Amino acid sequence: MKNKQLYSLIPYVEFPAVERFDNFTGEVISTKEIREGYYSFRWPDGSTCMPVEMFLLDISNEKKISVSDGGTVGGYARNLTHLVRYCFKNKIQFWDLQTSNIDDLISELSTEVNEFNERERNNNTIKTIISNAMTFLKWIQNQHFPERNIIGVDSQYKRYQVKLTISLNRYGKPCEVFPSKIPNATTQPKKPIADKIIKLLWETLNQSKSSTGINKRLMKHFSKQEQKDHIDYMFHRRRFQLTMLEATGLRPQELISISVKNNIKNLADSKIEISTLKRGAPHRRIVPIDQGTVIKIEIFLSIHRKKLIERLIKHGFISSENEVDDVLFLHHETGKKVKPDAAYQEFRRLCIKAGIKQKTCQSMFRHRFCTNMVKLHLLSFMDKNPAKSRFNFSDSDYRTILTKVATFTGHKDPTSLEFYIDWAWEELDVFSYVYDVSHLQGKLKEISRLVSDLKGELYGTQSLSKTKLELVDDVLKKIENFSDLTSQKPS
């Protein structure tokens, strides 16, 4: 049930609105209302799917549309694609659907597999898709076919095409649901990403530079040197993405919103400001970063990002720097902030190229960062309180530590970090011999990163012979292995 996407978000659309109506004179004062977005929806053949488009417009009066990630309305658009494809394939109108059709749809959603022969979606996802579909069918019935019994709970006097039942929701209140036999999925918590996976991602990224290309449209405009510079920008943007995920533990959607103007002074102080999502009001946090990360960001900003803007202006893709969004992570053709899905796809392609089979996503870097932060604060706390160990930490001790960690991670409630404590202790127990050399571990890890960077530059060079390149690569691998403390057994 895949193929091309059926919906598009048109940002910042103007709608006519009534500002005031005079009951005595009948005068109407009109104005314009600018909404954050409008969803265009299509059938698989490309024609407009008017019922779904009208539904999405209607619910946008109450539910949120977000340009960055689609918001709640974007979730409805995404989930309704399955129902739309089903109806198109089976040549059936929405208002003619029966219970048996919904059962068929559930069966298709449950049996679809991905390229690794794993289920495409879990049971909870399927339940959400069906729930959104039921909401849409109720809207169809209420708005367009009030005389038809399309969907509802059967009674003595009414029989519905799509039969619902009454069930209790999570708050104990009765609600109408489709009676599927799908059990709730047991969601496995995402673990912190393993260091060996991070290392593999960096190696794969560095080796991919020589195979990166640009599309034919850009090749028509750019000189050979400009093409090389453009490839450099895309390569270093991927490096920036991986660097920020590892160094700051930011949420994937926070990555694409990092301001340039707000961070000029912060970078000079080895800090970076990040806009915190999942907060009701706008909130920003300051995260300390090491000097190596600062240098990488400043090089990306002052060289690769700057050259990109100059190229886009020179060849008429944008008219001036005023059109460029105030974010570090720019789209390579428009100079605008990229959409969350673009950053997601970049990371997904890197994982596929690295041959990583197990579940790996950007948010696992956040779990790694949070776990590491808790570990560092546990070690610091025990250093200041030598009598403390895992077995005599109090709730107050943990609360003090988690409150400090939350200032760096952007968690509103420090108690939501509690499950990181077990992960932190687990890792500290496994590598207990590293307690007294944690600072050395950080330095050696930085050596490993620098070696990885150098290898990336070597893979892209044409100035060394194959024999010399292999020799240098072998030496660098040895240095990298020596710098990895976790691969050494304690004496």
Secondary structure, DSSP 8 states (H G I E B T S, - for coil): --SS--EEEEEEEEEEEEEEE-TTT--EEEEEEEEEEEEEEB-TTSSB-HHHHHHHHHHTTTS---TTT-HHHHHHHHHHHHHHHHHHHTT--GGG--HHHHHHHHHHHHH-B-TTSSBSS-HHHHHHHHHHHHHHHHHHHHHH-TTS--EEE--SS---SEEEEEEE-TTS-EEEE-----------------HHHHHHHHHHHHHTGGG----HHHHHHS-HHHHHHHHHHHHHHHHHHHHHHHHH---HHHHTT--SGGGHHHHHTTEEEEEE-S-SS-EEEEEE--HHHHHHHHHIIIIIIHHHHHHHHHTTSSSSGGGS-S-SSB-TTT-SB--HHHHHHHHHHHHHHTT--S---THHHHHHHHHHHHHHHHHHHHHH-TT--TTS--HHHHHHHHHHHHHHHT-SSGGGGTHHHHHHHHHHHHTGGGGGGHHHHHHHHHHHHHHHHHHHHHHT-SSS-HHHHHHHHHHHHHHHHHT-GGGS---
